[in-house]
């Protein structure tokens, strides 16, 4: 761990709490079974950021200036429509060859970060314009870690030895738009999550407690399933994350083969997108990490946002492109500041 000197701008809003007075920052996940309250950022690739704060209290309304960000027309994409459609067709060829069953294909949208902008103000705008159950803001500008997430998806919850994951697969504008392809995609990822948790949970304790529930979120509905288990005594946060990360819903199945296809098809790294953000109270062995979708982050002086979807044999390339637009449309509107 490293003691931070006067990081006065550091804060986190996670789990409905405002954390200030940064004490330590480390990439060592074993810290999450030590002491204190930690904000956690796990990039899809790269080192973890675990930040311990001394002052934790209920979150309050954002006291600063309102967010004003880039217009939807200012965003550029790492994969244009032609390249994305080609990626979908390539994945379907890999599925036909038996290399994979499902691959999550994504693209990064980027726009100028507004002069004088504050990621916490964007987080406040998201909380009003796109409320989400696993929303999070982490602002560590001296470390280059600035994230505002409006995630609807739980990656990993823990209370003592109990753990839970709730993968999302299947997205539509309304319940009538959810398809058999969505159902099959969700069930496939549930099996993957069951296997991941089985690596660190007591034999026979992993169970699916909810399958294909329909959840409504701003402008979207999703299929959500829930998988639970009981950690083995020798396993803590570091072992649980190692067994389950990156989240199955944003990688694919089999996971390692899917990650190879992602690396081959996506021209830029995902960064925080599709990783995880959340909190851990090490004193109580409790915590909750989201899947970092519907998430904005700052990198190289620009604001970034990711969008994508799971590709299966039944995927239609044009429909998959349209789904990425559907997932992004409302969030980019909120991020412009004009949604009010």
GIDAKA-V536706 format. One record per residue. N is the residue number from 1. RES is the residue in one small letter. PSI is psi in radians with two decimals (* if undefined). OMEGA is omega in whole degrees, -180 to 180 (none if undefined). D_CENTER is the distance of its C-alpha to the mean C-alpha in Angstrom with 1 decimal. Layout:
n:N res:RES psi:PSI omega:OMEGA d_center:D_CENTER
n:N res:RES psi:PSI omega:OMEGA d_center:D_CENTER
This chain:
n:1 res:x psi:2.68 omega:178 d_center:25.0
n:2 res:x psi:2.32 omega:178 d_center:26.2
n:3 res:x psi:2.27 omega:-177 d_center:27.6
n:4 res:x psi:2.44 omega:-178 d_center:26.5
n:5 res:x psi:2.00 omega:173 d_center:29.4
n:6 res:x psi:0.84 omega:176 d_center:29.2
n:7 res:x psi:1.21 omega:-168 d_center:25.6
n:8 res:x psi:-0.31 omega:-179 d_center:26.4
n:9 res:x psi:-0.10 omega:-176 d_center:23.5
n:10 res:x psi:2.36 omega:173 d_center:20.9
n:11 res:x psi:2.88 omega:173 d_center:19.1
n:12 res:x psi:2.46 omega:171 d_center:16.0
n:13 res:x psi:1.80 omega:-174 d_center:15.4
n:14 res:x psi:2.43 omega:178 d_center:13.4
n:15 res:x psi:0.56 omega:180 d_center:14.5
n:16 res:x psi:0.23 omega:-179 d_center:17.1
n:17 res:x psi:2.60 omega:175 d_center:18.7
n:18 res:x psi:2.11 omega:180 d_center:19.7
n:19 res:x psi:2.23 omega:178 d_center:20.1
n:20 res:x psi:3.13 omega:-178 d_center:22.6
n:21 res:x psi:1.25 omega:-179 d_center:25.2
n:22 res:x psi:2.32 omega:-178 d_center:23.2
n:23 res:x psi:-0.93 omega:-176 d_center:25.1
n:24 res:x psi:2.70 omega:169 d_center:23.4
n:25 res:x psi:2.37 omega:180 d_center:20.7
n:26 res:x psi:2.77 omega:172 d_center:20.2
n:27 res:x psi:-0.02 omega:-176 d_center:18.2
n:28 res:x psi:1.91 omega:-175 d_center:19.9
n:29 res:x psi:-0.26 omega:176 d_center:17.8
n:30 res:x psi:-0.30 omega:177 d_center:21.1
n:31 res:x psi:-0.43 omega:-176 d_center:21.3
n:32 res:x psi:-0.16 omega:172 d_center:19.0
n:33 res:x psi:0.45 omega:178 d_center:22.0
n:34 res:x psi:-1.87 omega:178 d_center:24.4
n:35 res:x psi:2.79 omega:172 d_center:24.9
n:36 res:x psi:3.09 omega:-179 d_center:23.4
n:37 res:x psi:2.21 omega:-173 d_center:20.3
n:38 res:x psi:2.36 omega:163 d_center:17.3
n:39 res:x psi:2.41 omega:-172 d_center:14.3
n:40 res:x psi:2.27 omega:173 d_center:11.8
n:41 res:x psi:2.07 omega:179 d_center:9.7
n:42 res:x psi:1.73 omega:177 d_center:9.0
n:43 res:x psi:2.70 omega:178 d_center:9.0
n:44 res:x psi:-0.65 omega:172 d_center:8.8
n:45 res:x psi:2.54 omega:-179 d_center:12.5
n:46 res:x psi:-3.13 omega:-173 d_center:14.7
n:47 res:x psi:2.53 omega:173 d_center:15.5
n:48 res:x psi:2.70 omega:171 d_center:13.7
n:49 res:x psi:1.96 omega:176 d_center:14.5
n:50 res:x psi:2.05 omega:-174 d_center:15.8
n:51 res:x psi:2.10 omega:-180 d_center:17.8
n:52 res:x psi:2.31 omega:-179 d_center:20.4
n:53 res:x psi:2.53 omega:-179 d_center:21.9
n:54 res:x psi:-0.48 omega:-175 d_center:25.4
n:55 res:x psi:2.05 omega:-179 d_center:25.3
n:56 res:x psi:2.18 omega:-179 d_center:23.0
n:57 res:x psi:2.93 omega:179 d_center:24.0
n:58 res:x psi:2.46 omega:179 d_center:22.8
n:59 res:x psi:2.61 omega:180 d_center:20.9
n:60 res:x psi:2.86 omega:177 d_center:23.3
n:61 res:x psi:2.53 omega:-179 d_center:23.3
n:62 res:x psi:2.15 omega:-175 d_center:22.7
n:63 res:x psi:-0.11 omega:-174 d_center:26.2
n:64 res:x psi:-3.00 omega:179 d_center:26.0
n:65 res:x psi:2.60 omega:180 d_center:26.5
n:66 res:x psi:2.62 omega:179 d_center:24.5
n:67 res:x psi:2.42 omega:171 d_center:22.0
n:68 res:x psi:2.00 omega:-171 d_center:23.4
n:69 res:x psi:-2.93 omega:-176 d_center:21.4
n:70 res:x psi:2.56 omega:175 d_center:22.0
n:71 res:x psi:2.67 omega:180 d_center:23.3
n:72 res:x psi:-0.53 omega:-179 d_center:21.5
n:73 res:x psi:-0.24 omega:-177 d_center:24.3
n:74 res:x psi:-0.17 omega:-176 d_center:23.5
n:75 res:x psi:2.40 omega:172 d_center:20.3
n:76 res:x psi:2.85 omega:-176 d_center:20.8
n:77 res:x psi:2.50 omega:179 d_center:18.9
n:78 res:x psi:-0.47 omega:175 d_center:18.6
n:79 res:x psi:2.05 omega:175 d_center:19.8
n:80 res:x psi:3.12 omega:-174 d_center:22.4
n:81 res:x psi:-0.74 omega:-179 d_center:23.3
n:82 res:x psi:-0.79 omega:-179 d_center:25.8
n:83 res:x psi:-0.65 omega:180 d_center:23.7
n:84 res:x psi:-0.78 omega:178 d_center:20.8
n:85 res:x psi:-0.68 omega:177 d_center:23.5
n:86 res:x psi:-0.65 omega:178 d_center:25.0
n:87 res:x psi:-0.72 omega:178 d_center:21.7
n:88 res:x psi:-0.78 omega:-180 d_center:21.6
n:89 res:x psi:-0.66 omega:179 d_center:25.2
n:90 res:x psi:-0.72 omega:178 d_center:24.8
n:91 res:x psi:-0.72 omega:179 d_center:22.2
n:92 res:x psi:-0.61 omega:176 d_center:24.7
n:93 res:x psi:-0.68 omega:178 d_center:27.4
n:94 res:x psi:-0.64 omega:177 d_center:25.5
n:95 res:x psi:-0.75 omega:179 d_center:25.1
n:96 res:x psi:-0.56 omega:180 d_center:28.8
n:97 res:x psi:-0.10 omega:179 d_center:29.7
n:98 res:x psi:0.22 omega:-178 d_center:28.0
n:99 res:x psi:-0.61 omega:-178 d_center:25.6
n:100 res:x psi:2.91 omega:174 d_center:22.4
n:101 res:x psi:-0.52 omega:-177 d_center:21.7
n:102 res:x psi:2.46 omega:177 d_center:18.3
n:103 res:x psi:2.33 omega:177 d_center:16.2
n:104 res:x psi:2.01 omega:-179 d_center:13.0
n:105 res:x psi:2.25 omega:-176 d_center:14.3
n:106 res:x psi:2.89 omega:173 d_center:12.6
n:107 res:x psi:2.63 omega:-179 d_center:14.1
n:108 res:x psi:2.24 omega:174 d_center:13.6
n:109 res:x psi:2.44 omega:-175 d_center:15.4
n:110 res:x psi:2.54 omega:179 d_center:17.2
n:111 res:x psi:2.84 omega:178 d_center:19.8
n:112 res:x psi:2.39 omega:174 d_center:22.0
n:113 res:x psi:2.24 omega:-173 d_center:20.7
n:114 res:x psi:2.47 omega:177 d_center:23.4
n:115 res:x psi:2.24 omega:-178 d_center:26.2
n:116 res:x psi:0.14 omega:-179 d_center:25.9
n:117 res:x psi:2.70 omega:-178 d_center:22.4
n:118 res:x psi:2.11 omega:-177 d_center:20.4
n:119 res:x psi:-0.49 omega:178 d_center:16.7
n:120 res:x psi:-0.59 omega:176 d_center:17.5
n:121 res:x psi:-0.67 omega:175 d_center:19.5
n:122 res:x psi:-0.71 omega:177 d_center:16.7
n:123 res:x psi:-0.69 omega:178 d_center:14.6
n:124 res:x psi:-0.67 omega:178 d_center:17.8
n:125 res:x psi:-0.71 omega:178 d_center:18.2
n:126 res:x psi:-0.68 omega:-180 d_center:14.9
n:127 res:x psi:-0.56 omega:179 d_center:15.9
n:128 res:x psi:-0.74 omega:-173 d_center:19.1
n:129 res:x psi:-0.31 omega:180 d_center:18.3
n:130 res:x psi:1.15 omega:-178 d_center:15.1
n:131 res:x psi:2.42 omega:-176 d_center:14.9
n:132 res:x psi:2.53 omega:-175 d_center:11.9
n:133 res:x psi:-0.41 omega:-177 d_center:12.1
n:134 res:x psi:0.66 omega:178 d_center:9.2
n:135 res:x psi:2.61 omega:-180 d_center:9.8
n:136 res:x psi:2.54 omega:171 d_center:10.1
n:137 res:x psi:2.28 omega:173 d_center:12.2
n:138 res:x psi:2.11 omega:-178 d_center:13.2
n:139 res:x psi:1.79 omega:176 d_center:16.3
n:140 res:x psi:1.20 omega:-171 d_center:18.0
n:141 res:x psi:-0.53 omega:180 d_center:19.8
n:142 res:x psi:-0.24 omega:177 d_center:22.4
n:143 res:x psi:0.02 omega:-178 d_center:19.8
n:144 res:x psi:0.50 omega:-179 d_center:18.1
n:145 res:x psi:1.79 omega:-180 d_center:14.8
n:146 res:x psi:1.96 omega:-171 d_center:14.1
n:147 res:x psi:2.40 omega:171 d_center:10.8
n:148 res:x psi:2.01 omega:-173 d_center:10.6
n:149 res:x psi:2.39 omega:172 d_center:7.6
n:150 res:x psi:0.90 omega:-173 d_center:8.8
n:151 res:x psi:2.37 omega:173 d_center:6.2
n:152 res:x psi:0.03 omega:-167 d_center:8.6
n:153 res:x psi:2.33 omega:176 d_center:7.1
n:154 res:x psi:2.22 omega:174 d_center:8.2
n:155 res:x psi:-1.00 omega:-175 d_center:7.7
n:156 res:x psi:2.04 omega:175 d_center:10.8
n:157 res:x psi:2.51 omega:178 d_center:13.5
n:158 res:x psi:2.45 omega:170 d_center:16.8
n:159 res:x psi:1.77 omega:-174 d_center:20.2
n:160 res:x psi:-2.09 omega:179 d_center:22.9
n:161 res:x psi:0.02 omega:179 d_center:23.0
n:162 res:x psi:2.35 omega:179 d_center:21.1
n:163 res:x psi:2.70 omega:-176 d_center:17.6
n:164 res:x psi:2.49 omega:174 d_center:15.5
n:165 res:x psi:2.57 omega:-176 d_center:12.6
n:166 res:x psi:1.36 omega:-176 d_center:12.1
n:167 res:x psi:2.45 omega:173 d_center:10.8
n:168 res:x psi:2.26 omega:168 d_center:10.9
n:169 res:x psi:2.24 omega:-175 d_center:13.2
n:170 res:x psi:1.99 omega:-177 d_center:15.7
n:171 res:x psi:2.41 omega:176 d_center:15.5
n:172 res:x psi:2.94 omega:179 d_center:18.7
n:173 res:x psi:-0.49 omega:177 d_center:20.2
n:174 res:x psi:2.90 omega:-174 d_center:22.1
n:175 res:x psi:-0.55 omega:-179 d_center:22.8
n:176 res:x psi:-0.32 omega:-179 d_center:25.7
n:177 res:x psi:-0.17 omega:178 d_center:23.5
n:178 res:x psi:2.36 omega:-169 d_center:21.7
n:179 res:x psi:3.03 omega:174 d_center:23.5
n:180 res:x psi:-0.58 omega:175 d_center:24.6
n:181 res:x psi:-0.74 omega:178 d_center:22.4
n:182 res:x psi:-0.75 omega:179 d_center:19.4
n:183 res:x psi:-0.85 omega:-178 d_center:20.9
n:184 res:x psi:-0.68 omega:180 d_center:21.6
n:185 res:x psi:-0.76 omega:-179 d_center:18.2
n:186 res:x psi:-0.82 omega:-179 d_center:16.7
n:187 res:x psi:-0.65 omega:179 d_center:19.5
n:188 res:x psi:-0.76 omega:-179 d_center:19.0
n:189 res:x psi:-0.57 omega:174 d_center:15.5
n:190 res:x psi:-0.74 omega:178 d_center:16.9
n:191 res:x psi:-0.72 omega:179 d_center:19.5
n:192 res:x psi:-0.78 omega:-180 d_center:17.2
n:193 res:x psi:-0.68 omega:176 d_center:15.4
n:194 res:x psi:-0.77 omega:180 d_center:18.9
n:195 res:x psi:-0.73 omega:179 d_center:20.1
n:196 res:x psi:-0.86 omega:-179 d_center:17.4
n:197 res:x psi:-0.55 omega:179 d_center:18.1
n:198 res:x psi:-0.33 omega:179 d_center:21.7
n:199 res:x psi:-0.36 omega:-177 d_center:21.8
n:200 res:x psi:-0.03 omega:-177 d_center:21.6
n:201 res:x psi:2.76 omega:176 d_center:22.8
n:202 res:x psi:2.46 omega:180 d_center:26.5
n:203 res:x psi:2.28 omega:177 d_center:28.1
n:204 res:x psi:-0.04 omega:-177 d_center:28.2
n:205 res:x psi:-0.25 omega:-177 d_center:25.8
n:206 res:x psi:2.20 omega:-177 d_center:22.8
n:207 res:x psi:2.66 omega:174 d_center:22.9
n:208 res:x psi:1.89 omega:-176 d_center:21.2
n:209 res:x psi:-0.17 omega:177 d_center:21.8
n:210 res:x psi:2.31 omega:-177 d_center:20.5
n:211 res:x psi:2.18 omega:172 d_center:20.4
n:212 res:x psi:0.68 omega:171 d_center:19.6
n:213 res:x psi:2.51 omega:178 d_center:19.5
n:214 res:x psi:2.08 omega:179 d_center:19.1
n:215 res:x psi:2.42 omega:178 d_center:16.9
n:216 res:x psi:2.36 omega:176 d_center:17.6
n:217 res:x psi:2.91 omega:-177 d_center:15.4
n:218 res:x psi:1.95 omega:176 d_center:16.8
n:219 res:x psi:0.02 omega:-174 d_center:18.3
n:220 res:x psi:2.76 omega:164 d_center:16.5
n:221 res:x psi:2.68 omega:-179 d_center:16.9
n:222 res:x psi:2.67 omega:162 d_center:15.0
n:223 res:x psi:2.25 omega:180 d_center:16.2
n:224 res:x psi:2.31 omega:175 d_center:14.6
n:225 res:x psi:2.82 omega:-177 d_center:16.1
n:226 res:x psi:2.26 omega:179 d_center:16.3
n:227 res:x psi:2.32 omega:-177 d_center:17.3
n:228 res:x psi:2.78 omega:176 d_center:19.0
n:229 res:x psi:3.13 omega:180 d_center:21.1
n:230 res:x psi:2.07 omega:-177 d_center:23.1
n:231 res:x psi:2.50 omega:172 d_center:22.6
n:232 res:x psi:2.66 omega:-175 d_center:25.7
n:233 res:x psi:-0.55 omega:-177 d_center:27.5
n:234 res:x psi:0.00 omega:-175 d_center:26.9
n:235 res:x psi:2.32 omega:175 d_center:23.1
n:236 res:x psi:-2.72 omega:-178 d_center:20.9
n:237 res:x psi:-0.77 omega:-176 d_center:17.4
n:238 res:x psi:-0.75 omega:-179 d_center:18.0
n:239 res:x psi:-0.71 omega:-180 d_center:19.2
n:240 res:x psi:-0.72 omega:179 d_center:16.7
n:241 res:x psi:-0.73 omega:179 d_center:13.8
n:242 res:x psi:-0.61 omega:-178 d_center:16.1
n:243 res:x psi:-0.43 omega:-169 d_center:16.7
n:244 res:x psi:-0.18 omega:-174 d_center:13.3
n:245 res:x psi:2.50 omega:-3 d_center:11.1
n:246 res:x psi:2.80 omega:-177 d_center:9.5
n:247 res:x psi:2.44 omega:-178 d_center:8.3
n:248 res:x psi:-0.58 omega:-176 d_center:11.1
n:249 res:x psi:-0.33 omega:-179 d_center:9.8
n:250 res:x psi:0.26 omega:174 d_center:8.3
n:251 res:x psi:-1.27 omega:178 d_center:11.4
n:252 res:x psi:-2.95 omega:-176 d_center:14.5
n:253 res:x psi:2.42 omega:-15 d_center:17.7
n:254 res:x psi:2.62 omega:-168 d_center:19.5
n:255 res:x psi:-0.82 omega:-176 d_center:16.5
n:256 res:x psi:-0.73 omega:178 d_center:18.6
n:257 res:x psi:-0.68 omega:178 d_center:20.4
n:258 res:x psi:-0.71 omega:179 d_center:17.3
n:259 res:x psi:-0.61 omega:176 d_center:16.0
n:260 res:x psi:-0.74 omega:180 d_center:19.5
n:261 res:x psi:-0.68 omega:177 d_center:19.5
n:262 res:x psi:-0.81 omega:-179 d_center:16.2
n:263 res:x psi:-0.58 omega:-179 d_center:17.9
n:264 res:x psi:-0.53 omega:-171 d_center:21.0
n:265 res:x psi:-0.46 omega:-178 d_center:19.9
n:266 res:x psi:2.14 omega:-171 d_center:17.3
n:267 res:x psi:-0.26 omega:179 d_center:19.4
n:268 res:x psi:2.70 omega:178 d_center:17.0
n:269 res:x psi:2.67 omega:-179 d_center:14.5
n:270 res:x psi:-0.39 omega:-177 d_center:10.8
n:271 res:x psi:-2.38 omega:179 d_center:10.7
n:272 res:x psi:-0.56 omega:-176 d_center:7.6
n:273 res:x psi:2.30 omega:-179 d_center:5.9
n:274 res:x psi:0.12 omega:169 d_center:4.4
n:275 res:x psi:-2.31 omega:-180 d_center:5.0
n:276 res:x psi:2.56 omega:177 d_center:4.7
n:277 res:x psi:2.47 omega:178 d_center:6.6
n:278 res:x psi:-2.61 omega:-173 d_center:9.5
n:279 res:x psi:2.70 omega:174 d_center:13.2
n:280 res:x psi:2.24 omega:170 d_center:16.0
n:281 res:x psi:1.69 omega:-174 d_center:19.6
n:282 res:x psi:-0.52 omega:-180 d_center:21.4
n:283 res:x psi:-0.51 omega:-177 d_center:24.7
n:284 res:x psi:0.04 omega:-176 d_center:23.8
n:285 res:x psi:0.79 omega:179 d_center:21.6
n:286 res:x psi:2.73 omega:176 d_center:18.9
n:287 res:x psi:2.94 omega:-179 d_center:15.2
n:288 res:x psi:2.11 omega:179 d_center:11.9
n:289 res:x psi:2.35 omega:178 d_center:8.5
n:290 res:x psi:2.99 omega:163 d_center:5.4
n:291 res:x psi:2.12 omega:-170 d_center:2.7
n:292 res:x psi:1.15 omega:168 d_center:1.3
n:293 res:x psi:2.95 omega:-174 d_center:3.8
n:294 res:x psi:0.81 omega:-168 d_center:7.2
n:295 res:x psi:2.35 omega:176 d_center:6.8
n:296 res:x psi:2.55 omega:175 d_center:10.1
n:297 res:x psi:2.79 omega:-178 d_center:11.5
n:298 res:x psi:2.30 omega:179 d_center:15.1
n:299 res:x psi:2.27 omega:178 d_center:16.6
n:300 res:x psi:0.68 omega:176 d_center:20.3
n:301 res:x psi:0.19 omega:179 d_center:21.2
n:302 res:x psi:2.75 omega:177 d_center:19.1
n:303 res:x psi:2.34 omega:-176 d_center:16.2
n:304 res:x psi:2.70 omega:180 d_center:13.5
n:305 res:x psi:2.41 omega:-179 d_center:11.1
n:306 res:x psi:2.64 omega:176 d_center:9.8
n:307 res:x psi:2.56 omega:-178 d_center:10.8
n:308 res:x psi:-2.85 omega:-179 d_center:11.9
n:309 res:x psi:2.88 omega:-180 d_center:12.8
n:310 res:x psi:2.29 omega:-179 d_center:14.4
n:311 res:x psi:2.20 omega:175 d_center:17.9
n:312 res:x psi:3.13 omega:179 d_center:20.7
n:313 res:x psi:-0.57 omega:-178 d_center:24.5
n:314 res:x psi:0.00 omega:-176 d_center:24.8
n:315 res:x psi:2.38 omega:170 d_center:22.6
n:316 res:x psi:2.15 omega:-175 d_center:24.5
n:317 res:x psi:-0.76 omega:-180 d_center:23.5
n:318 res:x psi:-0.68 omega:178 d_center:24.4
n:319 res:x psi:-0.67 omega:180 d_center:22.4
n:320 res:x psi:-0.70 omega:176 d_center:19.3
n:321 res:x psi:-0.77 omega:180 d_center:19.8
n:322 res:x psi:-0.62 omega:179 d_center:20.4
n:323 res:x psi:-0.67 omega:178 d_center:17.2
n:324 res:x psi:-0.62 omega:178 d_center:15.2
n:325 res:x psi:-0.72 omega:179 d_center:17.6
n:326 res:x psi:-0.77 omega:-178 d_center:17.3
n:327 res:x psi:-0.55 omega:-176 d_center:13.5
n:328 res:x psi:-0.49 omega:-166 d_center:14.1
n:329 res:x psi:-0.96 omega:-175 d_center:17.5
n:330 res:x psi:-0.69 omega:-178 d_center:17.1
n:331 res:x psi:-0.71 omega:178 d_center:14.4
n:332 res:x psi:-0.57 omega:176 d_center:16.6
n:333 res:x psi:-0.80 omega:177 d_center:19.5
n:334 res:x psi:-0.73 omega:-177 d_center:18.1
n:335 res:x psi:-0.28 omega:176 d_center:17.3
n:336 res:x psi:-0.39 omega:-176 d_center:20.9
n:337 res:x psi:-0.08 omega:-175 d_center:22.2
n:338 res:x psi:-0.07 omega:-176 d_center:24.6
n:339 res:x psi:-0.40 omega:-179 d_center:23.0
n:340 res:x psi:* omega:none d_center:25.3
